[in-house]
Amino acid sequence: MGMPLLLSIIIPVYNSELFLRDCVESLYQQNISEDLFEIILVNDGSTDRSYMLCQESLSRYTNIRLFSQKNQGQSVARNLGLENARGKYILFVDSDDRLPQNVIIPMLQEAEGYDIEILIGSVEVFNKKGEKSLNSDFQKYNQIVTGEYILLNGGITGSVWGRLFLRSFIENNHLRFLPGIKHEDVLFTIQSLVFAKRVVSLKLCSYVYAWNSGSTDRSLDGESKLNLLLSDIMIAYKIQVLAQQERLSHALRCFLRKKSNSIIVGNIVWILESSYRRKNYLYAYIAKAKDMGVFPIRGKTLSFKTMILVKCFNFLERIYASLY
């Protein structure tokens, strides 16, 4: 009987021909036997040479598994990876990013040593000027805490980069990425931290994020930005639903309601501060938010400054109702 599979690395692939080879190669610049980890490539209906590059990697390495689907988005691709993963731990990698050299073994050793459900590493970020910085989501290093503690103490971002997840924790809590939305990492991160009892943060650089001008989030014009805004409404709604779970502490439920409200307020601020054409998004946004029950805003936000705006924005609902 062979050694147990310790790690599944899930990589959604969509039109990544310029970056994919470097991404995959970084996973083999590690001091770990190929028998101990697997790479799951999920081709999400790419129209460039990405699928061919996936096939090249498949023929070169023995621990790569390749799946292909019609274009359904990163959430569905990641979920397909989760459904087929066999490793004890899960690591999500975007196809235009990479891992630092020799980082997998230290991450696994720390995960085993702390007996974690989630391990949060630090991320090396390259901006559009090529300048690099080391970012950490939660700077109380090498301490076992709950996910609730992290949420209530400001340690949250909207990404799953550089994090190890215990696969049994994901499965036992029925965690999946919500299909059909953007910013799916935000919701997954919050849901996973809500249920996690053993989380540790490391200063160790576990991920290299490269700024990509083609990222959907940076396409701030037209329908794509409106879709991002509407996705955030769904995220706010799902967070409100999560806040209704009675098994959660009062403090955590209050935080979740405030977080949901803050998402809605933040987006309305963005719309009002944007160009005149984008202000046309306002009515579409309010209509969707009303349909989902997250507007008008009820309760507090995470920021005192945005709390001042809540009454003003709720007044918009009355204006909207009189016009439509």
Long-range contacts (C-beta under 8 A, 24 or more apart in sequence): 2-35, 3-33, 3-35, 3-36, 4-88, 5-36, 5-37, 5-38, 5-86, 5-87, 5-88, 6-36, 6-37, 6-87, 6-88, 6-89, 6-108, 7-36, 7-37, 7-38, 7-87, 7-88, 7-89, 7-90, 7-91, 7-104, 7-108, 7-164, 8-37, 8-38, 8-40, 8-81, 8-85, 8-86, 8-87, 8-89, 8-90, 8-91, 8-167, 9-37, 9-38, 9-39, 9-40, 9-91, 9-92, 9-93, 10-40, 10-42, 10-78, 10-81, 10-82, 10-85, 10-90, 10-91, 10-92, 10-93, 11-39, 11-40, 11-41, 11-42, 11-81, 11-92, 11-93, 11-94, 11-95, 12-42, 12-44, 12-74, 12-77, 12-78, 12-81, 12-94, 12-95, 13-41, 13-42, 13-43, 13-44, 13-46, 13-50, 13-51, 13-54, 13-77, 13-95, 14-43, 14-44, 14-45, 14-46, 14-50, 14-71, 14-74, 14-77, 14-95, 15-46, 15-47, 15-48, 15-50, 16-46, 16-48, 16-50, 16-95, 16-96, 17-46, 17-48, 17-49, 17-50, 17-53, 18-96, 19-95, 19-96, 19-97, 19-210, 19-212, 20-50, 20-53, 20-54, 20-95, 20-96, 21-53, 21-57, 22-98, 23-93, 23-94, 23-95, 23-96, 23-97, 23-98, 24-57, 24-64, 25-98, 26-98, 26-99, 26-100, 26-101, 26-208, 27-93, 27-98, 27-99, 27-104, 28-61, 29-99, 29-101, 29-102, 30-99, 30-101, 30-102, 30-103, 30-104, 30-105, 31-102, 31-104, 31-105, 32-104, 32-105, 32-108, 34-61, 34-62, 34-63, 35-63, 37-63, 37-87, 37-104, 38-63, 38-64, 38-65, 38-85, 38-86, 38-87, 39-63, 39-64, 39-65, 40-64, 40-65, 40-67, 40-81, 40-84, 40-85, 41-65, 41-66, 41-67, 42-67, 42-68, 42-69, 42-77, 42-78, 42-80, 42-81, 43-67, 43-68, 43-69, 44-69, 44-71, 44-72, 44-73, 44-74, 44-76, 44-77, 45-69, 45-70, 45-71, 45-72, 50-95, 72-179, 73-179, 73-180, 73-184, 74-177, 74-184, 75-176, 75-177, 75-178, 75-179, 75-180, 75-181, 75-184, 76-177, 76-179, 78-177, 78-184, 79-176, 79-177, 79-179, 82-167, 82-170, 82-176, 85-167, 87-167, 88-166, 88-167, 88-168, 89-164, 89-165, 89-166, 89-167, 90-164, 90-165, 90-166, 90-167, 90-170, 91-163, 91-164, 91-165, 92-160, 92-161, 92-163, 93-161, 93-207, 94-161, 94-209, 96-210, 96-212, 97-161, 97-207, 97-208, 97-209, 97-210, 98-208, 98-210, 99-206, 99-207, 99-208, 100-124, 100-205, 100-206, 100-207, 100-208, 103-204, 103-205, 103-206, 106-204, 107-164, 107-202, 107-204, 107-206, 108-164, 110-200, 110-202, 110-204, 111-164, 111-166, 114-144, 114-198, 114-200, 115-198, 116-144, 116-164, 116-166, 116-198, 116-199, 116-200, 117-165, 117-166, 117-169, 117-196, 117-197, 117-198, 117-199, 118-147, 118-163, 118-164, 118-165, 118-166, 118-169, 118-192, 118-193, 118-196, 118-198, 118-199, 118-200, 119-163, 119-164, 119-199, 119-200, 119-201, 119-202, 120-162, 120-163, 120-199, 120-200, 120-201, 120-202, 121-162, 121-163, 121-164, 121-201, 121-202, 121-204, 121-205, 121-206, 121-207, 122-162, 122-202, 122-203, 122-204, 122-205, 122-206, 122-207, 123-159, 123-161, 123-162, 123-205, 123-206, 123-207, 123-208, 123-209, 124-205, 124-207, 124-208, 124-209, 125-209, 125-211, 126-208, 126-209, 126-210, 126-211, 127-211, 128-211, 128-213, 134-205, 136-201, 136-203, 137-201, 138-201, 139-201, 140-201, 141-201, 141-202, 141-203, 142-200, 142-201, 142-202, 143-200, 143-201, 144-198, 144-199, 144-200, 145-199, 145-200, 146-196, 146-197, 146-198, 146-199, 147-192, 147-193, 147-194, 147-195, 147-196, 147-197, 147-199, 148-193, 148-194, 148-248, 148-249, 148-251, 148-252, 149-199, 150-193, 150-199, 150-201, 151-190, 151-193, 151-194, 151-252, 151-255, 152-251, 152-252, 152-255, 155-201, 156-189, 156-190, 156-193, 157-189, 158-183, 158-185, 158-186, 158-189, 159-185, 159-189, 160-185, 160-188, 160-189, 161-207, 161-209, 162-205, 162-206, 162-207, 163-206, 165-192, 169-195, 169-196, 178-234, 178-235, 178-238, 181-231, 181-234, 181-235, 182-216, 182-217, 182-227, 182-228, 182-231, 183-217, 183-228, 183-231, 183-232, 183-235, 184-231, 186-235, 187-235, 187-238, 187-239, 190-239, 190-242, 190-256, 190-259, 191-242, 194-242, 194-248, 194-252, 194-256, 225-278, 225-281, 226-281, 226-284, 226-285, 229-267, 229-270, 229-271, 229-281, 229-285, 230-284, 230-285, 230-288, 232-263, 232-264, 232-267, 233-264, 233-267, 233-285, 233-288, 233-289, 233-292, 233-294, 234-292, 235-263, 236-260, 236-261, 236-263, 236-264, 236-289, 236-292, 236-294, 237-292, 237-293, 237-294, 239-263, 240-293, 240-294, 254-300, 255-302, 257-299, 257-300, 258-299, 258-300, 258-301, 258-302, 259-302, 260-294, 261-294, 261-297, 261-298, 261-299, 261-300, 261-301, 261-302, 261-310, 262-301, 262-302, 262-303, 262-306, 264-289, 264-294, 264-295, 264-297, 265-297, 265-301, 265-306, 265-309, 265-310, 265-313, 266-306, 268-309, 268-313, 268-316, 269-306, 269-309, 282-316, 283-320, 283-323, 283-324, 286-316, 286-317, 286-320, 287-320, 287-324, 290-317, 290-320
